[in-house]
């Protein structure tokens, strides 16, 4: 039987908050390093989204999304821009 201790839960919450802050910081840095050409290409692809191939959609989303967290009740997407 697995027992959870209150101090362990607090530590888990602290580490998760730190991880989220670092993920956000990485996303900010990534957005700042995205070139104007990349932004123009993504913008053009988004304007023509219905005609973009699945692989190109995946490539675009890989550049725009850092993490996706989903539960039965909620979906949270962390964007790079």
DOLO-331054 format. One record per residue (C-alpha): residue number from 1; x, y, z. Coordinates in steps of 0.05 Angstrom, whole numbers, plus 5000, padded with zeros to 4 digits. Layout:
BEGIN
NODE   n    u    v    w
NODE NUM    X    Y    Z
...
# end
This chain:
BEGIN
NODE   n    u    v    w
NODE   1 5000 5000 5000
NODE   2 5028 5068 4979
NODE   3 5023 5123 5031
NODE   4 5030 5196 5015
NODE   5 5060 5241 5067
NODE   6 5040 5314 5072
NODE   7 5113 5337 5068
NODE   8 5123 5297 5004
NODE   9 5061 5328 4973
NODE  10 5086 5398 4990
NODE  11 5154 5382 4958
NODE  12 5119 5354 4896
NODE  13 5078 5417 4890
NODE  14 5140 5461 4898
NODE  15 5178 5421 4845
NODE  16 5119 5424 4797
NODE  17 5113 5499 4805
NODE  18 5188 5506 4792
NODE  19 5182 5461 4730
NODE  20 5124 5504 4704
NODE  21 5164 5568 4715
NODE  22 5224 5539 4678
NODE  23 5179 5515 4621
NODE  24 5151 5585 4615
NODE  25 5220 5615 4615
NODE  26 5243 5567 4560
NODE  27 5181 5585 4519
NODE  28 5197 5659 4526
NODE  29 5269 5648 4503
NODE  30 5246 5605 4445
NODE  31 5197 5658 4421
NODE  32 5250 5712 4425
NODE  33 5297 5670 4382
NODE  34 5246 5654 4328
NODE  35 5269 5690 4264
NODE  36 5226 5737 4224
NODE  37 5227 5687 4167
NODE  38 5200 5632 4212
NODE  39 5146 5677 4237
NODE  40 5126 5696 4166
NODE  41 5124 5623 4145
NODE  42 5081 5604 4205
NODE  43 5035 5663 4193
NODE  44 5025 5642 4120
NODE  45 5013 5570 4140
NODE  46 4961 5591 4192
NODE  47 4925 5633 4140
NODE  48 4922 5572 4095
NODE  49 4912 5521 4152
NODE  50 4858 5480 4118
NODE  51 4904 5464 4060
NODE  52 4968 5450 4100
NODE  53 4990 5377 4104
NODE  54 4987 5338 4169
NODE  55 5064 5336 4173
NODE  56 5068 5411 4163
NODE  57 5015 5422 4216
NODE  58 5055 5379 4264
NODE  59 5118 5419 4248
NODE  60 5082 5485 4260
NODE  61 5053 5462 4326
NODE  62 5120 5435 4349
NODE  63 5146 5506 4341
NODE  64 5086 5539 4375
NODE  65 5070 5493 4434
NODE  66 5118 5474 4490
NODE  67 5072 5429 4531
NODE  68 5001 5403 4532
NODE  69 4972 5377 4597
NODE  70 4905 5342 4593
NODE  71 4860 5312 4645
NODE  72 4789 5288 4641
NODE  73 4766 5357 4663
NODE  74 4818 5405 4634
NODE  75 4867 5418 4577
NODE  76 4924 5466 4587
NODE  77 4969 5487 4529
NODE  78 5034 5526 4540
NODE  79 5051 5567 4479
NODE  80 5119 5591 4457
NODE  81 5092 5657 4432
# end
